[in-house]
Amino acid sequence: MPSVTVRQLSAETHRALKLRAARHGRSTEAEIRAILDATVKPETSVRLGSLLAEIGQASGGVELGIVRDKATSEPMRFE
């Protein structure tokens, strides 16, 4: 797993990180990882099918009128 070193972090910031980590019940390092993960994670994820449908509609695509079967089925058994 990649690692990053942050140099010249102010004492005030380091103290604030330690306090925040304690409030969340984790180490300072785990808190920093959580902050970074939350910061770079996209707010919404776009599903491929939705994206393709949007592209098709924007380009004047054709509505096929296909009704999707939403019923669940039993998994195959190989006995």
Phi, psi and omega in degrees: 000135180296154176228157182227140175248130178252118182258157174059040174284133182293152179299323180297316179294318180298317177298316180297321178295318179296318178295316179297319178298317179298320178299326181267000177069037178219171180288163178299318180297317178295323178295317179298318177299316180297319179297313180295316179301314181293328182287320185265351180287134178298144181293324178226145176257137180263128178276144186302315180298319179296319180296316179295320178297319179297318178296317179297317179293321180294331181264013178076033182300177184257134176276120184275343179069029179277130178262124183278132177280114183262007179288143177276154180233160178285141178292154179292147178241133179243074184257000000 
